[in-house]
């Protein structure tokens, strides 16, 4: 049960060779970007807990008032949250409180972008936050191109034709794999002709 901000600052200072190698004001900004939580349980590093961690207290008996030490663990669920920036699902362990925070923010992307580094008290939360911010910055630098309506319709027709070709290719592959014979083709053609004739009769009667 580690993840203390003071210990992290000490480790960083040790790696860079002490405070002498730092510019003035860097240490204060570094402390601001680190979480304030003193202790976070180890399994919280692998999820987003939104400040909910293990709690300790006493269990008091009803009759004698005897106190027994006990702990309360948060309600942790494994969920798949969709990220619009990454365009894929993120499988992560979250608490029910974190799920409510994500719903209130409008999604996992908005929650990670709005939550400051100071309140993000788990390693996985810091990792995903940095990834989302980097992707968001790259998307902001991209140029947006708008197509005319005619070109959009043309692209939609091309995508539709491509899907039909893929469907036909999969059907042919299934026929080859499961043994297709000309008799099956005749039966399929006859059924299709029957459906067409039935449709024409319904149209004529109406």
MODELLER restraints for C-alpha pairs under 7 A, 6 or more apart:
rsr = mdl.restraints
at = mdl.atoms
rsr.add(forms.Gaussian(group=physical.xy_distance, feature=features.Distance(at['CA:1:A'], at['CA:39:A']), mean=6.38, stdev=0.5))
rsr.add(forms.Gaussian(group=physical.xy_distance, feature=features.Distance(at['CA:1:A'], at['CA:40:A']), mean=5.86, stdev=0.5))
rsr.add(forms.Gaussian(group=physical.xy_distance, feature=features.Distance(at['CA:1:A'], at['CA:41:A']), mean=4.64, stdev=0.5))
rsr.add(forms.Gaussian(group=physical.xy_distance, feature=features.Distance(at['CA:1:A'], at['CA:42:A']), mean=5.23, stdev=0.5))
rsr.add(forms.Gaussian(group=physical.xy_distance, feature=features.Distance(at['CA:2:A'], at['CA:39:A']), mean=5.84, stdev=0.5))
rsr.add(forms.Gaussian(group=physical.xy_distance, feature=features.Distance(at['CA:2:A'], at['CA:40:A']), mean=6.13, stdev=0.5))
rsr.add(forms.Gaussian(group=physical.xy_distance, feature=features.Distance(at['CA:2:A'], at['CA:41:A']), mean=6.89, stdev=0.5))
rsr.add(forms.Gaussian(group=physical.xy_distance, feature=features.Distance(at['CA:2:A'], at['CA:42:A']), mean=6.96, stdev=0.5))
rsr.add(forms.Gaussian(group=physical.xy_distance, feature=features.Distance(at['CA:3:A'], at['CA:39:A']), mean=6.10, stdev=0.5))
rsr.add(forms.Gaussian(group=physical.xy_distance, feature=features.Distance(at['CA:3:A'], at['CA:40:A']), mean=5.99, stdev=0.5))
rsr.add(forms.Gaussian(group=physical.xy_distance, feature=features.Distance(at['CA:4:A'], at['CA:37:A']), mean=6.90, stdev=0.5))
rsr.add(forms.Gaussian(group=physical.xy_distance, feature=features.Distance(at['CA:4:A'], at['CA:38:A']), mean=5.12, stdev=0.5))
rsr.add(forms.Gaussian(group=physical.xy_distance, feature=features.Distance(at['CA:4:A'], at['CA:39:A']), mean=5.97, stdev=0.5))
rsr.add(forms.Gaussian(group=physical.xy_distance, feature=features.Distance(at['CA:5:A'], at['CA:34:A']), mean=6.06, stdev=0.5))
rsr.add(forms.Gaussian(group=physical.xy_distance, feature=features.Distance(at['CA:5:A'], at['CA:35:A']), mean=6.24, stdev=0.5))
rsr.add(forms.Gaussian(group=physical.xy_distance, feature=features.Distance(at['CA:5:A'], at['CA:36:A']), mean=6.54, stdev=0.5))
rsr.add(forms.Gaussian(group=physical.xy_distance, feature=features.Distance(at['CA:5:A'], at['CA:38:A']), mean=6.94, stdev=0.5))
rsr.add(forms.Gaussian(group=physical.xy_distance, feature=features.Distance(at['CA:13:A'], at['CA:19:A']), mean=6.26, stdev=0.5))
rsr.add(forms.Gaussian(group=physical.xy_distance, feature=features.Distance(at['CA:32:A'], at['CA:118:A']), mean=6.13, stdev=0.5))
rsr.add(forms.Gaussian(group=physical.xy_distance, feature=features.Distance(at['CA:33:A'], at['CA:117:A']), mean=5.09, stdev=0.5))
rsr.add(forms.Gaussian(group=physical.xy_distance, feature=features.Distance(at['CA:33:A'], at['CA:118:A']), mean=5.11, stdev=0.5))
rsr.add(forms.Gaussian(group=physical.xy_distance, feature=features.Distance(at['CA:34:A'], at['CA:117:A']), mean=6.15, stdev=0.5))
rsr.add(forms.Gaussian(group=physical.xy_distance, feature=features.Distance(at['CA:34:A'], at['CA:118:A']), mean=5.04, stdev=0.5))
rsr.add(forms.Gaussian(group=physical.xy_distance, feature=features.Distance(at['CA:35:A'], at['CA:117:A']), mean=6.48, stdev=0.5))
rsr.add(forms.Gaussian(group=physical.xy_distance, feature=features.Distance(at['CA:35:A'], at['CA:118:A']), mean=4.16, stdev=0.5))
rsr.add(forms.Gaussian(group=physical.xy_distance, feature=features.Distance(at['CA:35:A'], at['CA:119:A']), mean=5.41, stdev=0.5))
rsr.add(forms.Gaussian(group=physical.xy_distance, feature=features.Distance(at['CA:35:A'], at['CA:120:A']), mean=6.00, stdev=0.5))
rsr.add(forms.Gaussian(group=physical.xy_distance, feature=features.Distance(at['CA:35:A'], at['CA:121:A']), mean=5.13, stdev=0.5))
rsr.add(forms.Gaussian(group=physical.xy_distance, feature=features.Distance(at['CA:36:A'], at['CA:118:A']), mean=6.26, stdev=0.5))
rsr.add(forms.Gaussian(group=physical.xy_distance, feature=features.Distance(at['CA:36:A'], at['CA:119:A']), mean=6.92, stdev=0.5))
rsr.add(forms.Gaussian(group=physical.xy_distance, feature=features.Distance(at['CA:37:A'], at['CA:121:A']), mean=6.43, stdev=0.5))
rsr.add(forms.Gaussian(group=physical.xy_distance, feature=features.Distance(at['CA:40:A'], at['CA:53:A']), mean=6.54, stdev=0.5))
rsr.add(forms.Gaussian(group=physical.xy_distance, feature=features.Distance(at['CA:41:A'], at['CA:53:A']), mean=6.75, stdev=0.5))
rsr.add(forms.Gaussian(group=physical.xy_distance, feature=features.Distance(at['CA:41:A'], at['CA:54:A']), mean=6.90, stdev=0.5))
rsr.add(forms.Gaussian(group=physical.xy_distance, feature=features.Distance(at['CA:44:A'], at['CA:122:A']), mean=6.11, stdev=0.5))
rsr.add(forms.Gaussian(group=physical.xy_distance, feature=features.Distance(at['CA:45:A'], at['CA:122:A']), mean=4.93, stdev=0.5))
rsr.add(forms.Gaussian(group=physical.xy_distance, feature=features.Distance(at['CA:45:A'], at['CA:123:A']), mean=4.90, stdev=0.5))
rsr.add(forms.Gaussian(group=physical.xy_distance, feature=features.Distance(at['CA:45:A'], at['CA:124:A']), mean=5.68, stdev=0.5))
rsr.add(forms.Gaussian(group=physical.xy_distance, feature=features.Distance(at['CA:46:A'], at['CA:93:A']), mean=6.97, stdev=0.5))
rsr.add(forms.Gaussian(group=physical.xy_distance, feature=features.Distance(at['CA:46:A'], at['CA:124:A']), mean=5.49, stdev=0.5))
rsr.add(forms.Gaussian(group=physical.xy_distance, feature=features.Distance(at['CA:47:A'], at['CA:92:A']), mean=5.67, stdev=0.5))
rsr.add(forms.Gaussian(group=physical.xy_distance, feature=features.Distance(at['CA:47:A'], at['CA:93:A']), mean=4.55, stdev=0.5))
rsr.add(forms.Gaussian(group=physical.xy_distance, feature=features.Distance(at['CA:47:A'], at['CA:94:A']), mean=5.69, stdev=0.5))
rsr.add(forms.Gaussian(group=physical.xy_distance, feature=features.Distance(at['CA:47:A'], at['CA:124:A']), mean=5.67, stdev=0.5))
rsr.add(forms.Gaussian(group=physical.xy_distance, feature=features.Distance(at['CA:47:A'], at['CA:125:A']), mean=6.80, stdev=0.5))
rsr.add(forms.Gaussian(group=physical.xy_distance, feature=features.Distance(at['CA:48:A'], at['CA:93:A']), mean=6.31, stdev=0.5))
rsr.add(forms.Gaussian(group=physical.xy_distance, feature=features.Distance(at['CA:48:A'], at['CA:94:A']), mean=4.90, stdev=0.5))
rsr.add(forms.Gaussian(group=physical.xy_distance, feature=features.Distance(at['CA:48:A'], at['CA:98:A']), mean=6.81, stdev=0.5))
rsr.add(forms.Gaussian(group=physical.xy_distance, feature=features.Distance(at['CA:48:A'], at['CA:122:A']), mean=6.60, stdev=0.5))
rsr.add(forms.Gaussian(group=physical.xy_distance, feature=features.Distance(at['CA:48:A'], at['CA:124:A']), mean=6.75, stdev=0.5))
rsr.add(forms.Gaussian(group=physical.xy_distance, feature=features.Distance(at['CA:48:A'], at['CA:125:A']), mean=5.56, stdev=0.5))
rsr.add(forms.Gaussian(group=physical.xy_distance, feature=features.Distance(at['CA:49:A'], at['CA:94:A']), mean=5.47, stdev=0.5))
rsr.add(forms.Gaussian(group=physical.xy_distance, feature=features.Distance(at['CA:49:A'], at['CA:95:A']), mean=5.22, stdev=0.5))
rsr.add(forms.Gaussian(group=physical.xy_distance, feature=features.Distance(at['CA:49:A'], at['CA:98:A']), mean=5.81, stdev=0.5))
rsr.add(forms.Gaussian(group=physical.xy_distance, feature=features.Distance(at['CA:50:A'], at['CA:97:A']), mean=6.85, stdev=0.5))
rsr.add(forms.Gaussian(group=physical.xy_distance, feature=features.Distance(at['CA:50:A'], at['CA:98:A']), mean=5.12, stdev=0.5))
rsr.add(forms.Gaussian(group=physical.xy_distance, feature=features.Distance(at['CA:51:A'], at['CA:121:A']), mean=6.86, stdev=0.5))
rsr.add(forms.Gaussian(group=physical.xy_distance, feature=features.Distance(at['CA:52:A'], at['CA:74:A']), mean=6.23, stdev=0.5))
rsr.add(forms.Gaussian(group=physical.xy_distance, feature=features.Distance(at['CA:53:A'], at['CA:73:A']), mean=6.69, stdev=0.5))
rsr.add(forms.Gaussian(group=physical.xy_distance, feature=features.Distance(at['CA:53:A'], at['CA:74:A']), mean=5.97, stdev=0.5))
rsr.add(forms.Gaussian(group=physical.xy_distance, feature=features.Distance(at['CA:54:A'], at['CA:71:A']), mean=6.82, stdev=0.5))
rsr.add(forms.Gaussian(group=physical.xy_distance, feature=features.Distance(at['CA:54:A'], at['CA:72:A']), mean=5.71, stdev=0.5))
rsr.add(forms.Gaussian(group=physical.xy_distance, feature=features.Distance(at['CA:54:A'], at['CA:73:A']), mean=4.69, stdev=0.5))
rsr.add(forms.Gaussian(group=physical.xy_distance, feature=features.Distance(at['CA:54:A'], at['CA:74:A']), mean=6.31, stdev=0.5))
rsr.add(forms.Gaussian(group=physical.xy_distance, feature=features.Distance(at['CA:55:A'], at['CA:71:A']), mean=5.45, stdev=0.5))
rsr.add(forms.Gaussian(group=physical.xy_distance, feature=features.Distance(at['CA:55:A'], at['CA:72:A']), mean=5.06, stdev=0.5))
rsr.add(forms.Gaussian(group=physical.xy_distance, feature=features.Distance(at['CA:55:A'], at['CA:73:A']), mean=6.57, stdev=0.5))
rsr.add(forms.Gaussian(group=physical.xy_distance, feature=features.Distance(at['CA:56:A'], at['CA:70:A']), mean=6.01, stdev=0.5))
rsr.add(forms.Gaussian(group=physical.xy_distance, feature=features.Distance(at['CA:56:A'], at['CA:71:A']), mean=4.31, stdev=0.5))
rsr.add(forms.Gaussian(group=physical.xy_distance, feature=features.Distance(at['CA:56:A'], at['CA:72:A']), mean=6.33, stdev=0.5))
rsr.add(forms.Gaussian(group=physical.xy_distance, feature=features.Distance(at['CA:57:A'], at['CA:69:A']), mean=5.86, stdev=0.5))
rsr.add(forms.Gaussian(group=physical.xy_distance, feature=features.Distance(at['CA:57:A'], at['CA:70:A']), mean=5.63, stdev=0.5))
rsr.add(forms.Gaussian(group=physical.xy_distance, feature=features.Distance(at['CA:57:A'], at['CA:71:A']), mean=6.03, stdev=0.5))
rsr.add(forms.Gaussian(group=physical.xy_distance, feature=features.Distance(at['CA:58:A'], at['CA:67:A']), mean=5.58, stdev=0.5))
rsr.add(forms.Gaussian(group=physical.xy_distance, feature=features.Distance(at['CA:58:A'], at['CA:68:A']), mean=5.24, stdev=0.5))
rsr.add(forms.Gaussian(group=physical.xy_distance, feature=features.Distance(at['CA:58:A'], at['CA:69:A']), mean=4.53, stdev=0.5))
rsr.add(forms.Gaussian(group=physical.xy_distance, feature=features.Distance(at['CA:58:A'], at['CA:70:A']), mean=5.66, stdev=0.5))
rsr.add(forms.Gaussian(group=physical.xy_distance, feature=features.Distance(at['CA:59:A'], at['CA:67:A']), mean=5.39, stdev=0.5))
rsr.add(forms.Gaussian(group=physical.xy_distance, feature=features.Distance(at['CA:59:A'], at['CA:68:A']), mean=4.93, stdev=0.5))
rsr.add(forms.Gaussian(group=physical.xy_distance, feature=features.Distance(at['CA:59:A'], at['CA:69:A']), mean=6.13, stdev=0.5))
rsr.add(forms.Gaussian(group=physical.xy_distance, feature=features.Distance(at['CA:59:A'], at['CA:70:A']), mean=6.30, stdev=0.5))
rsr.add(forms.Gaussian(group=physical.xy_distance, feature=features.Distance(at['CA:60:A'], at['CA:66:A']), mean=5.42, stdev=0.5))
rsr.add(forms.Gaussian(group=physical.xy_distance, feature=features.Distance(at['CA:60:A'], at['CA:67:A']), mean=4.57, stdev=0.5))
rsr.add(forms.Gaussian(group=physical.xy_distance, feature=features.Distance(at['CA:60:A'], at['CA:68:A']), mean=6.51, stdev=0.5))
rsr.add(forms.Gaussian(group=physical.xy_distance, feature=features.Distance(at['CA:61:A'], at['CA:67:A']), mean=6.69, stdev=0.5))
rsr.add(forms.Gaussian(group=physical.xy_distance, feature=features.Distance(at['CA:74:A'], at['CA:95:A']), mean=6.69, stdev=0.5))
rsr.add(forms.Gaussian(group=physical.xy_distance, feature=features.Distance(at['CA:75:A'], at['CA:95:A']), mean=5.47, stdev=0.5))
rsr.add(forms.Gaussian(group=physical.xy_distance, feature=features.Distance(at['CA:75:A'], at['CA:96:A']), mean=6.18, stdev=0.5))
rsr.add(forms.Gaussian(group=physical.xy_distance, feature=features.Distance(at['CA:76:A'], at['CA:93:A']), mean=6.51, stdev=0.5))
rsr.add(forms.Gaussian(group=physical.xy_distance, feature=features.Distance(at['CA:76:A'], at['CA:94:A']), mean=5.57, stdev=0.5))
rsr.add(forms.Gaussian(group=physical.xy_distance, feature=features.Distance(at['CA:76:A'], at['CA:95:A']), mean=4.38, stdev=0.5))
rsr.add(forms.Gaussian(group=physical.xy_distance, feature=features.Distance(at['CA:76:A'], at['CA:96:A']), mean=6.66, stdev=0.5))
rsr.add(forms.Gaussian(group=physical.xy_distance, feature=features.Distance(at['CA:77:A'], at['CA:93:A']), mean=5.59, stdev=0.5))
rsr.add(forms.Gaussian(group=physical.xy_distance, feature=features.Distance(at['CA:77:A'], at['CA:94:A']), mean=5.47, stdev=0.5))
rsr.add(forms.Gaussian(group=physical.xy_distance, feature=features.Distance(at['CA:77:A'], at['CA:95:A']), mean=5.96, stdev=0.5))
rsr.add(forms.Gaussian(group=physical.xy_distance, feature=features.Distance(at['CA:78:A'], at['CA:92:A']), mean=5.80, stdev=0.5))
rsr.add(forms.Gaussian(group=physical.xy_distance, feature=features.Distance(at['CA:78:A'], at['CA:93:A']), mean=4.29, stdev=0.5))
rsr.add(forms.Gaussian(group=physical.xy_distance, feature=features.Distance(at['CA:78:A'], at['CA:94:A']), mean=6.24, stdev=0.5))
rsr.add(forms.Gaussian(group=physical.xy_distance, feature=features.Distance(at['CA:79:A'], at['CA:91:A']), mean=5.75, stdev=0.5))
rsr.add(forms.Gaussian(group=physical.xy_distance, feature=features.Distance(at['CA:79:A'], at['CA:92:A']), mean=5.73, stdev=0.5))
rsr.add(forms.Gaussian(group=physical.xy_distance, feature=features.Distance(at['CA:79:A'], at['CA:93:A']), mean=6.18, stdev=0.5))
rsr.add(forms.Gaussian(group=physical.xy_distance, feature=features.Distance(at['CA:80:A'], at['CA:89:A']), mean=5.76, stdev=0.5))
rsr.add(forms.Gaussian(group=physical.xy_distance, feature=features.Distance(at['CA:80:A'], at['CA:90:A']), mean=5.35, stdev=0.5))
rsr.add(forms.Gaussian(group=physical.xy_distance, feature=features.Distance(at['CA:80:A'], at['CA:91:A']), mean=4.40, stdev=0.5))
rsr.add(forms.Gaussian(group=physical.xy_distance, feature=features.Distance(at['CA:80:A'], at['CA:92:A']), mean=6.46, stdev=0.5))
rsr.add(forms.Gaussian(group=physical.xy_distance, feature=features.Distance(at['CA:81:A'], at['CA:89:A']), mean=5.34, stdev=0.5))
rsr.add(forms.Gaussian(group=physical.xy_distance, feature=features.Distance(at['CA:81:A'], at['CA:90:A']), mean=5.12, stdev=0.5))
rsr.add(forms.Gaussian(group=physical.xy_distance, feature=features.Distance(at['CA:81:A'], at['CA:91:A']), mean=6.44, stdev=0.5))
rsr.add(forms.Gaussian(group=physical.xy_distance, feature=features.Distance(at['CA:81:A'], at['CA:108:A']), mean=6.74, stdev=0.5))
rsr.add(forms.Gaussian(group=physical.xy_distance, feature=features.Distance(at['CA:82:A'], at['CA:88:A']), mean=5.79, stdev=0.5))
rsr.add(forms.Gaussian(group=physical.xy_distance, feature=features.Distance(at['CA:82:A'], at['CA:89:A']), mean=4.17, stdev=0.5))
rsr.add(forms.Gaussian(group=physical.xy_distance, feature=features.Distance(at['CA:82:A'], at['CA:90:A']), mean=6.03, stdev=0.5))
rsr.add(forms.Gaussian(group=physical.xy_distance, feature=features.Distance(at['CA:83:A'], at['CA:89:A']), mean=5.94, stdev=0.5))
rsr.add(forms.Gaussian(group=physical.xy_distance, feature=features.Distance(at['CA:83:A'], at['CA:90:A']), mean=6.88, stdev=0.5))
rsr.add(forms.Gaussian(group=physical.xy_distance, feature=features.Distance(at['CA:83:A'], at['CA:108:A']), mean=6.28, stdev=0.5))
rsr.add(forms.Gaussian(group=physical.xy_distance, feature=features.Distance(at['CA:83:A'], at['CA:109:A']), mean=5.99, stdev=0.5))
rsr.add(forms.Gaussian(group=physical.xy_distance, feature=features.Distance(at['CA:85:A'], at['CA:135:A']), mean=6.78, stdev=0.5))
rsr.add(forms.Gaussian(group=physical.xy_distance, feature=features.Distance(at['CA:85:A'], at['CA:136:A']), mean=6.79, stdev=0.5))
rsr.add(forms.Gaussian(group=physical.xy_distance, feature=features.Distance(at['CA:102:A'], at['CA:108:A']), mean=5.55, stdev=0.5))
rsr.add(forms.Gaussian(group=physical.xy_distance, feature=features.Distance(at['CA:102:A'], at['CA:111:A']), mean=5.47, stdev=0.5))
rsr.add(forms.Gaussian(group=physical.xy_distance, feature=features.Distance(at['CA:105:A'], at['CA:111:A']), mean=5.28, stdev=0.5))
rsr.add(forms.Gaussian(group=physical.xy_distance, feature=features.Distance(at['CA:109:A'], at['CA:132:A']), mean=6.81, stdev=0.5))
rsr.add(forms.Gaussian(group=physical.xy_distance, feature=features.Distance(at['CA:112:A'], at['CA:129:A']), mean=5.22, stdev=0.5))
rsr.add(forms.Gaussian(group=physical.xy_distance, feature=features.Distance(at['CA:113:A'], at['CA:129:A']), mean=6.63, stdev=0.5))
rsr.add(forms.Gaussian(group=physical.xy_distance, feature=features.Distance(at['CA:113:A'], at['CA:133:A']), mean=6.74, stdev=0.5))
rsr.add(forms.Gaussian(group=physical.xy_distance, feature=features.Distance(at['CA:117:A'], at['CA:126:A']), mean=6.97, stdev=0.5))
rsr.add(forms.Gaussian(group=physical.xy_distance, feature=features.Distance(at['CA:120:A'], at['CA:126:A']), mean=6.26, stdev=0.5))
